[in-house]
Amino acid sequence: MEHHPAAAWLPEAASAVQQHGTGNLLRVVLIVMFLGCVLTAWFLLRGYKRKDD
């Protein structure tokens, strides 16, 4: 296992993004956005389940 300085990963990551495009980033953003919408809807709609006995 090679030892890389702490700052060496940043240029490698930048070049990887340029080579592979933003497909993975877009996929992650869409998944997080979808889960956020589902959790927000659950949080807002759970109040309507109360019974007024």
Phi and psi in radians as a Rosetta constraint file:
Dihedral C 1 N 2 CA 2 C 2 CIRCULARHARMONIC -1.439 0.35
Dihedral N 2 CA 2 C 2 N 3 CIRCULARHARMONIC 2.642 0.35
Dihedral C 2 N 3 CA 3 C 3 CIRCULARHARMONIC -1.759 0.35
Dihedral N 3 CA 3 C 3 N 4 CIRCULARHARMONIC 2.156 0.35
Dihedral C 3 N 4 CA 4 C 4 CIRCULARHARMONIC -1.963 0.35
Dihedral N 4 CA 4 C 4 N 5 CIRCULARHARMONIC 2.451 0.35
Dihedral C 4 N 5 CA 5 C 5 CIRCULARHARMONIC -1.064 0.35
Dihedral N 5 CA 5 C 5 N 6 CIRCULARHARMONIC 2.773 0.35
Dihedral C 5 N 6 CA 6 C 6 CIRCULARHARMONIC -1.070 0.35
Dihedral N 6 CA 6 C 6 N 7 CIRCULARHARMONIC -0.608 0.35
Dihedral C 6 N 7 CA 7 C 7 CIRCULARHARMONIC -1.487 0.35
Dihedral N 7 CA 7 C 7 N 8 CIRCULARHARMONIC -0.066 0.35
Dihedral C 7 N 8 CA 8 C 8 CIRCULARHARMONIC -1.332 0.35
Dihedral N 8 CA 8 C 8 N 9 CIRCULARHARMONIC -0.376 0.35
Dihedral C 8 N 9 CA 9 C 9 CIRCULARHARMONIC -1.313 0.35
Dihedral N 9 CA 9 C 9 N 10 CIRCULARHARMONIC -0.418 0.35
Dihedral C 9 N 10 CA 10 C 10 CIRCULARHARMONIC -1.157 0.35
Dihedral N 10 CA 10 C 10 N 11 CIRCULARHARMONIC -0.879 0.35
Dihedral C 10 N 11 CA 11 C 11 CIRCULARHARMONIC -1.109 0.35
Dihedral N 11 CA 11 C 11 N 12 CIRCULARHARMONIC -0.596 0.35
Dihedral C 11 N 12 CA 12 C 12 CIRCULARHARMONIC -1.129 0.35
Dihedral N 12 CA 12 C 12 N 13 CIRCULARHARMONIC -0.720 0.35
Dihedral C 12 N 13 CA 13 C 13 CIRCULARHARMONIC -1.151 0.35
Dihedral N 13 CA 13 C 13 N 14 CIRCULARHARMONIC -0.691 0.35
Dihedral C 13 N 14 CA 14 C 14 CIRCULARHARMONIC -1.131 0.35
Dihedral N 14 CA 14 C 14 N 15 CIRCULARHARMONIC -0.706 0.35
Dihedral C 14 N 15 CA 15 C 15 CIRCULARHARMONIC -1.229 0.35
Dihedral N 15 CA 15 C 15 N 16 CIRCULARHARMONIC -0.557 0.35
Dihedral C 15 N 16 CA 16 C 16 CIRCULARHARMONIC -1.159 0.35
Dihedral N 16 CA 16 C 16 N 17 CIRCULARHARMONIC -0.672 0.35
Dihedral C 16 N 17 CA 17 C 17 CIRCULARHARMONIC -1.137 0.35
Dihedral N 17 CA 17 C 17 N 18 CIRCULARHARMONIC -0.689 0.35
Dihedral C 17 N 18 CA 18 C 18 CIRCULARHARMONIC -1.168 0.35
Dihedral N 18 CA 18 C 18 N 19 CIRCULARHARMONIC -0.613 0.35
Dihedral C 18 N 19 CA 19 C 19 CIRCULARHARMONIC -1.317 0.35
Dihedral N 19 CA 19 C 19 N 20 CIRCULARHARMONIC -0.736 0.35
Dihedral C 19 N 20 CA 20 C 20 CIRCULARHARMONIC -1.679 0.35
Dihedral N 20 CA 20 C 20 N 21 CIRCULARHARMONIC -0.161 0.35
Dihedral C 20 N 21 CA 21 C 21 CIRCULARHARMONIC 1.399 0.35
Dihedral N 21 CA 21 C 21 N 22 CIRCULARHARMONIC -2.940 0.35
Dihedral C 21 N 22 CA 22 C 22 CIRCULARHARMONIC -1.847 0.35
Dihedral N 22 CA 22 C 22 N 23 CIRCULARHARMONIC 0.367 0.35
Dihedral C 22 N 23 CA 23 C 23 CIRCULARHARMONIC -1.079 0.35
Dihedral N 23 CA 23 C 23 N 24 CIRCULARHARMONIC -0.781 0.35
Dihedral C 23 N 24 CA 24 C 24 CIRCULARHARMONIC -1.174 0.35
Dihedral N 24 CA 24 C 24 N 25 CIRCULARHARMONIC -0.704 0.35
Dihedral C 24 N 25 CA 25 C 25 CIRCULARHARMONIC -1.104 0.35
Dihedral N 25 CA 25 C 25 N 26 CIRCULARHARMONIC -0.768 0.35
Dihedral C 25 N 26 CA 26 C 26 CIRCULARHARMONIC -1.099 0.35
Dihedral N 26 CA 26 C 26 N 27 CIRCULARHARMONIC -0.697 0.35
Dihedral C 26 N 27 CA 27 C 27 CIRCULARHARMONIC -1.083 0.35
Dihedral N 27 CA 27 C 27 N 28 CIRCULARHARMONIC -0.774 0.35
Dihedral C 27 N 28 CA 28 C 28 CIRCULARHARMONIC -1.142 0.35
Dihedral N 28 CA 28 C 28 N 29 CIRCULARHARMONIC -0.748 0.35
Dihedral C 28 N 29 CA 29 C 29 CIRCULARHARMONIC -1.078 0.35
Dihedral N 29 CA 29 C 29 N 30 CIRCULARHARMONIC -0.753 0.35
Dihedral C 29 N 30 CA 30 C 30 CIRCULARHARMONIC -1.152 0.35
Dihedral N 30 CA 30 C 30 N 31 CIRCULARHARMONIC -0.698 0.35
Dihedral C 30 N 31 CA 31 C 31 CIRCULARHARMONIC -1.140 0.35
Dihedral N 31 CA 31 C 31 N 32 CIRCULARHARMONIC -0.771 0.35
Dihedral C 31 N 32 CA 32 C 32 CIRCULARHARMONIC -1.132 0.35
Dihedral N 32 CA 32 C 32 N 33 CIRCULARHARMONIC -0.683 0.35
Dihedral C 32 N 33 CA 33 C 33 CIRCULARHARMONIC -1.138 0.35
Dihedral N 33 CA 33 C 33 N 34 CIRCULARHARMONIC -0.743 0.35
Dihedral C 33 N 34 CA 34 C 34 CIRCULARHARMONIC -1.111 0.35
Dihedral N 34 CA 34 C 34 N 35 CIRCULARHARMONIC -0.806 0.35
Dihedral C 34 N 35 CA 35 C 35 CIRCULARHARMONIC -1.116 0.35
Dihedral N 35 CA 35 C 35 N 36 CIRCULARHARMONIC -0.645 0.35
Dihedral C 35 N 36 CA 36 C 36 CIRCULARHARMONIC -1.104 0.35
Dihedral N 36 CA 36 C 36 N 37 CIRCULARHARMONIC -0.704 0.35
Dihedral C 36 N 37 CA 37 C 37 CIRCULARHARMONIC -1.155 0.35
Dihedral N 37 CA 37 C 37 N 38 CIRCULARHARMONIC -0.714 0.35
Dihedral C 37 N 38 CA 38 C 38 CIRCULARHARMONIC -1.126 0.35
Dihedral N 38 CA 38 C 38 N 39 CIRCULARHARMONIC -0.796 0.35
Dihedral C 38 N 39 CA 39 C 39 CIRCULARHARMONIC -1.155 0.35
Dihedral N 39 CA 39 C 39 N 40 CIRCULARHARMONIC -0.648 0.35
Dihedral C 39 N 40 CA 40 C 40 CIRCULARHARMONIC -1.150 0.35
Dihedral N 40 CA 40 C 40 N 41 CIRCULARHARMONIC -0.762 0.35
Dihedral C 40 N 41 CA 41 C 41 CIRCULARHARMONIC -1.095 0.35
Dihedral N 41 CA 41 C 41 N 42 CIRCULARHARMONIC -0.747 0.35
Dihedral C 41 N 42 CA 42 C 42 CIRCULARHARMONIC -1.076 0.35
Dihedral N 42 CA 42 C 42 N 43 CIRCULARHARMONIC -0.768 0.35
Dihedral C 42 N 43 CA 43 C 43 CIRCULARHARMONIC -1.119 0.35
Dihedral N 43 CA 43 C 43 N 44 CIRCULARHARMONIC -0.723 0.35
Dihedral C 43 N 44 CA 44 C 44 CIRCULARHARMONIC -1.308 0.35
Dihedral N 44 CA 44 C 44 N 45 CIRCULARHARMONIC -0.626 0.35
Dihedral C 44 N 45 CA 45 C 45 CIRCULARHARMONIC -1.502 0.35
Dihedral N 45 CA 45 C 45 N 46 CIRCULARHARMONIC -0.241 0.35
Dihedral C 45 N 46 CA 46 C 46 CIRCULARHARMONIC -1.202 0.35
Dihedral N 46 CA 46 C 46 N 47 CIRCULARHARMONIC -0.366 0.35
Dihedral C 46 N 47 CA 47 C 47 CIRCULARHARMONIC -1.223 0.35
Dihedral N 47 CA 47 C 47 N 48 CIRCULARHARMONIC -0.418 0.35
Dihedral C 47 N 48 CA 48 C 48 CIRCULARHARMONIC -1.345 0.35
Dihedral N 48 CA 48 C 48 N 49 CIRCULARHARMONIC -0.131 0.35
Dihedral C 48 N 49 CA 49 C 49 CIRCULARHARMONIC -1.484 0.35
Dihedral N 49 CA 49 C 49 N 50 CIRCULARHARMONIC -0.148 0.35
Dihedral C 49 N 50 CA 50 C 50 CIRCULARHARMONIC -1.166 0.35
Dihedral N 50 CA 50 C 50 N 51 CIRCULARHARMONIC 2.554 0.35
Dihedral C 50 N 51 CA 51 C 51 CIRCULARHARMONIC -1.749 0.35
Dihedral N 51 CA 51 C 51 N 52 CIRCULARHARMONIC 2.396 0.35
Dihedral C 51 N 52 CA 52 C 52 CIRCULARHARMONIC -1.743 0.35
Dihedral N 52 CA 52 C 52 N 53 CIRCULARHARMONIC 1.160 0.35
